[in-house]
Amino acid sequence: MRLDTPVTGGPCWTELGTDDLDGAKRFYGRLFGWRAETDPRQPAGGYAVAHLGDAAVAALSPLYQPTQPVAWNVSFAVADADRAAREVAEAGGTVLLGPMDVFDTGRFTVAVDPAGAVFQLWQARSFPGAGLFNAPGALGWVELLTRAPERAVDFYTTVFGWSVEASAHYTQWGLDGADFGAMVRMDDKFPHEVPPHWLPYFAVADVDATAAEATSAGGTVLMEPTSLPDGPRIAVLRDPRAAVFGVYAAGRES
């Protein structure tokens, strides 16, 4: 990711919704060295922010809806959550929750794109988003997996104004020339029951060691460590409660 701070229109935060907060704290603490601090306020419901040093890097959240799946979610920064929610609807998406205030930290919306991928909008107030990107244990790339890539391009460029660098199998998203993510077409290799989704990638010092550690901690390797042509070494992992995320070798983004 060529962005190193939250930028309007870009990814600013990622959070795990899980039915096992204590287990998630242990698993990701072991994998990434995160220190999780739980918000003590009763309305927060156990929401925990993970830190590397003094920097907030991600969140571990309880499930707030009975139908909410255990999954990683990606938030994109917006200047005005209410206006962005209207633009989502006008472009063919659906607002699932909000916009709503989250204490004094910001204004929050959950939405779904026209093909069914859920994402979040974040209008910052006292909390801008992640304080660290692209370093080991921090968010460094976001990837949309979808069965309707043409529709996705129309939707996200309309809502966020992203630039698009397309190839036959991989499309990169950017803002003002700074790539931050990509899109992958879901083909027959993906089981029908797997919905379109946004996948966060975290930087790590050693992809192979991280994959082995995830397995040892009760997770699963979905895609074995692989070196991409002219790109980083990556792997796709699943935590013990089935939330999927990617990892890549820090410092080898391009």
QUIPE-V217073 format. One record per pair of residues at least 12 apart in sequence whose C-alpha atoms are under 6 Angstrom apart, sorted by sequence separation. I is the first residue (numbers start at 1). J is the second residue. D is the distance in whole Angstrom. If there is no record, write none. Layout:
I,J,D ; I,J,D
//
This chain:
36,48,6 ; 37,49,5 ; 48,60,5 ; 97,109,6 ; 109,121,5 ; 162,174,5 ; 163,175,6 ; 171,183,5 ; 223,235,5 ; 235,247,5 ; 36,49,5 ; 97,110,5 ; 108,121,6 ; 162,175,5 ; 170,183,6 ; 223,236,5 ; 234,247,6 ; 36,50,4 ; 47,61,5 ; 96,110,5 ; 108,122,5 ; 170,184,5 ; 222,236,5 ; 234,248,4 ; 35,50,5 ; 96,111,5 ; 107,122,6 ; 222,237,5 ; 233,248,6 ; 34,50,6 ; 35,51,5 ; 95,111,4 ; 107,123,5 ; 221,237,5 ; 233,249,5 ; 34,51,5 ; 94,111,6 ; 106,123,5 ; 208,225,6 ; 220,237,6 ; 232,249,6 ; 34,52,6 ; 94,112,5 ; 106,124,4 ; 220,238,5 ; 93,112,6 ; 106,125,5 ; 219,238,6 ; 93,113,4 ; 105,125,5 ; 219,239,4 ; 232,252,5 ; 93,114,5 ; 105,126,5 ; 219,240,5 ; 232,253,6 ; 92,114,6 ; 105,127,5 ; 218,240,5 ; 231,254,5 ; 143,181,5 ; 145,183,6 ; 147,185,6 ; 141,180,6 ; 142,181,5 ; 143,182,5 ; 144,183,5 ; 145,184,5 ; 146,185,5 ; 147,186,5 ; 141,181,5 ; 143,183,5 ; 146,186,5 ; 145,186,6 ; 81,123,6 ; 207,249,6 ; 15,58,6 ; 80,123,6 ; 14,58,5 ; 15,59,4 ; 16,60,5 ; 17,61,5 ; 18,62,5 ; 77,121,6 ; 78,122,6 ; 79,123,6 ; 203,247,6 ; 204,248,6 ; 205,249,6 ; 15,60,6 ; 16,61,6 ; 17,62,6 ; 18,63,6 ; 74,119,6 ; 75,120,4 ; 76,121,5 ; 77,122,5 ; 78,123,5 ; 200,245,6 ; 201,246,4 ; 202,247,5 ; 203,248,5 ; 204,249,5 ; 205,250,6 ; 17,63,5 ; 75,121,5 ; 76,122,6 ; 77,123,6 ; 199,245,6 ; 201,247,5 ; 203,249,6 ; 204,250,5 ; 203,250,5 ; 146,196,5 ; 145,196,5 ; 18,70,5 ; 145,197,5 ; 17,70,5 ; 144,197,6 ; 17,71,6 ; 144,198,5 ; 16,71,6 ; 143,198,6 ; 16,72,4 ; 143,199,5 ; 15,72,6 ; 142,199,6 ; 15,73,5 ; 142,200,5 ; 14,73,6 ; 142,201,6 ; 14,74,5 ; 141,201,5 ; 14,75,6 ; 140,201,6 ; 13,75,5 ; 139,201,6 ; 140,202,5 ; 12,75,6 ; 139,202,4 ; 140,203,6 ; 11,75,6 ; 12,76,5 ; 91,155,6 ; 138,202,5 ; 11,76,4 ; 12,77,6 ; 137,202,6 ; 138,203,6 ; 10,76,5 ; 137,203,6 ; 9,76,6 ; 10,77,6 ; 136,203,5 ; 137,204,6 ; 9,77,5 ; 135,203,6 ; 136,204,4 ; 8,77,5 ; 9,78,6 ; 134,203,6 ; 136,205,6 ; 8,78,5 ; 87,159,6 ; 57,130,5 ; 56,130,5 ; 56,131,5 ; 55,131,5 ; 117,196,5 ; 116,196,6 ; 117,197,4 ; 57,138,6 ; 32,137,5 ; 13,129,5 ; 12,129,5 ; 13,130,5 ; 12,130,6 ; 4,133,5 ; 1,140,5 ; 1,141,5 ; 9,160,5 ; 71,243,4 ; 70,243,6 ; 2,178,5 ; 2,179,6 ; 1,179,6 ; 2,180,6 ; 1,180,4
//
